[in-house]
């Protein structure tokens, strides 16, 4: 692991790091905020998964999480959204696929299966690196994310309910098997057999018996992707049938941007901190 940069913020340290990833077969960059409380004892870990076209940096610059993370004593880890590099297959003409669009799945189709293993990266390789190099209490982990990253947070939590004590999302893609945003990527990463998609679809995971204690979702009513891409009512229906406690907050007039995310970031961090205490 190499340090790209560090800066003091709200008494803690915001760092950016890079390492050679075995999962993604390329160098990967990630950000970690370590609160001042970590000088005294290991701190709970919050994983933030970003959305389409983003890197680790978008939430660093616009998410406004550090003040409260420092107050609450939370480590915040922000991975990149996909493998990157000259040897990584990509489609430069399509922002919904390839670079910046890993969808937190392990690809099974060539040539993408050699690099696009973001599920393994965020659930195995990067957590091991965090545990080894940061004062992290890995027994207290929460996960949240935005859009494609909200999809990732939901699916990761549903498949790892013993690891994560809390899960929330901002405007998540809850049904990527039916969403215009993700069907094309799923077919190219996972193949044409839609049965193989089920393990990467929050609504279908719930239908197939996966459970998580409680989930919070914020969704803007003025989000231009609400009807075709996000479809939060499908998650609401799936959770109701399964008996999963879902708090779905439709936020009047908010769009899909970081203006929306930063507005409700404090709510999410406090919600997680209560469950990680």
Secondary structure by P-SEA (a helix, b strand, c coil): cccccccccccbbbbbbccccccccccccbbbbbccccccbbbbbbbbbbccccccccccccccccaaaaaabbbbbbbcccccccccccccccccccccccccccccccccccccaaaaaaccaaaaaaaacccccccbbbbccccaaaaaaaaaaaacccccccccccccccccccccccaaaaaaaccccccccccccaaaaaaacccccbbbbbbbcccccccccccaaaaaaaaaaacccccccccccccccaaaaaaaaaaaaaaaaaaac
